[in-house]
Amino acid sequence: MTAAATVLTDGTPAPTDVVVMGEVLVDLVWRTNATSVAPLAGGSPANVAVGLHRLDRSVSLVSCWGEDPPGAVVAEYLHGIGVPVDRAESASSRTTLALAYVDDATGGATYDFLAAWDPLRLAVPPEATLLHTGSLAIVVEPGAERVREACREMRARPGGTVAVDLNIRPGVQPDRAVYRTAVERVVAVADVVKASEEDLTWLWPDLSTAEAARGLLAMGPRLVVTTLGAEGAAAYIPDAEVTMPAPKVDVVDTIGAGDAFQSALLAALLFSDGSDGTPTVRLPADADSLRDVLRQAVVAGALTCEQAGARPPTRAQLDAALTTTFA
């Protein structure tokens, strides 16, 4: 796979430590107490890229969208988020649409999709250390196979690391067995896997969350993390398991909370080694390091729940919360 340069809006090369690969879409947000539907650009991979950018990580987004009215919404959104974007050509030139139903009483959201994930090629920047993907991009074909190819390429690089957020969306593939196969194929080429309690319950309804997480770990990743909603999160490595309670917050909605969690998790795994600042990924090796990484992710997710929509914290906001409110 030949890498193409990721570029800024002025056309200059954009060096990147983390590449996020996956769909950008338009959410049509339908709130239970509202009389109109609001179109908002987003998508889990795009949200993770924005979250990493706000945490001061060098990140770029590889995605595709169409030359259609939703695509114009996406283009305007991406122009303003500050993240370099490598746009792959779409076979259909259609943009994915998601209908998000938000319950104003709980802040929870459910989704339906009109999915179009059909990039003709996906390129990994040659200088990237970490590749993140997930959500629709790992299950909707033909793009899903191209994502897996990119994951294999990244893992073949010295020090290359792959992270996946399952972010299960039955609306794009209601056949549980087919979805499970797609998940198992991408987990097998990942180093870090994140899943929510709801993801694992849907995939493996006969297993507990912990049993399903340990099953994922047995497929080859070196770190598996599960989010448990208001109860916090848990993390698993071959030699340790830890849990982390969630801080109490006033929930406005949960949109983007899991993506903010993932951004903070990945940011906590990146370290600069040597005088040139070259980044490396350090995966937790014991329970103490697991707790430190997990705490940062849980707090980032909680902060996002206090905002309407997917608005992940900045580095300053997260650091302040870690040392004050959620100390």
C-alpha positions, -999 to +999 in steps of 0.1 A: +000+000+000+015+033-011+012+061+014-001+095+002+009+127+020-016+141+044-020+178+037-033+208+055-057+232+038-028+252+025-012+221+009+018+218+031+028+183+044+015+175+078+037+152+100+016+130+122+022+106+151-013+091+151-034+084+121-072+078+126-089+059+098-126+056+093-159+072+084-169+108+086-207+112+086-237+135+092-257+128+123-294+138+120-300+143+158-336+137+168-342+147+205-373+134+222-383+170+233-375+187+200-397+194+170-369+195+144-339+174+133-305+190+133-277+179+109-243+176+127-211+163+111-192+137+131-186+100+132-166+080+158-133+081+140-135+118+133-145+124+170-114+104+181-092+125+158-106+157+172-101+145+207-065+136+201-059+170+185-075+188+216-051+167+238-022+182+219-013+150+199-001+151+163-029+134+145-044+132+110-076+117+097-079+094+067-115+092+055-139+095+025-171+112+018-193+121-012-200+150-034-235+154-021-253+177+003-243+158+034-207+158+020-208+196+020-217+196+057-188+172+063-163+194+043-173+225+062-169+207+095-135+192+087-122+226+075-127+240+109-115+212+133-078+218+129-070+182+120-051+174+087-073+152+065-064+128+038-095+123+017-097+090-001-118+088-032-153+072-026-165+046-051-201+059-048-195+095-039-221+092-012-217+104+024-228+082+054-259+094+072-268+085+108-301+091+126-293+096+162-323+094+186-314+112+219-335+105+250-336+139+268-345+121+301-313+100+302-290+116+276-286+082+259-286+078+221-295+051+197-286+050+160-297+040+125-275+043+094-274+048+057-238+037+054-214+044+025-179+033+035-163+026+001-128+042-002-109+032-033-077+033-014-065+040+022-029+052+029-011+052+062+013+081+066+049+067+066+058+086+098+028+075+119+034+054+150-002+046+160-032+037+138-067+039+153-098+027+136-132+013+145-170+017+143-185+014+108-151+013+091-144-022+104-176-038+093-190-021+062-174-035+030-156-029+008-138-004+031-135-028+060-110-050+041-090-020+032-089-010+068-076-045+079-049-042+052-038-009+067-038-024+102-016-053+089+008-028+073+011-007+105+018-038+127+046-048+103+064-015+110+090-015+138+071-001+168+039+002+149+007-001+170-029-006+160-059+004+182-095-005+175-128+007+191-155-018+182-183+007+187-209-018+176-237-005+154-262-033+146-280-008+123-254-014+097-252-052+101-280-068+121-267-104+115-248-111+148-227-139+134-215-118+104-208-089+127-189-111+151-167-125+123-158-090+112-149-080+147-128-111+152-109-104+120-099-069+130-092-078+166-067-103+153-046-075+138-049-051+167-028-043+198-053-023+217-091-030+217-118-009+233-154-020+236-184-009+256-204-032+279-233-029+253-210-039+225-199-071+242-234-080+254-247-077+218-218-097+203-218-124+230-251-124+249-242-156+268-210-142+283-204-116+310-186-084+301-154-097+318-156-131+300-161-114+266-132-090+273-109-119+283-120-137+251-109-106+230-076-106+248-071-142+239-074-133+202-040-115+203-043-079+215-020-068+244-046-045+260-084-047+261-105-019+277-142-020+284-164+010+292-192+004+318-213+035+315-219+052+348-199+024+365-166+035+349-143+011+330-122-020+332-089-029+316-072-062+309-037-073+300-023-108+302-010-103+337-034-079+354-070-066+354-082-034+370-114-014+372-119+024+376-151+041+388-166+070+369-167+104+385-202+118+391-212+144+366-244+161+354-251+143+322-263+164+293-259+136+267-235+108+261-228+116+224-191+113+218-182+102+254-168+069+242-148+086+216-133+111+241-125+081+263-106+065+235-088+097+226-075+101+261-066+064+263-045+066+232-029+100+243-019+084+276-001+055+257+021+079+236+055+090+249+083+110+233+116+092+234+150+107+226+161+143+218+142+143+185+108+137+203+101+106+183+069+091+198+065+056+210+036+036+223+040+021+258+014-004+267+007-009+304+027-037+319+012-039+354-019-029+375-005+005+385+002+017+350-032+003+339-050+024+365-031+056+355-041+051+318-077+041+326-082+071+350-073+096+323-097+080+298-126+077+323-123+114+333-122+125+296-154+106+289-171+121+320-162+156+310-177+151+275-210+140+291-213+174+307-215+190+272-241+187+244-228+167+215-193+154+209-171+180+226-140+163+240-119+181+266-087+200+258-054+191+274-058+219+300-093+209+308-084+172+313-053+181+334-074+204+356-100+177+361-074+151+370-059+173+397-090+190+411-125+179+405-118+143+400-087+139+421 
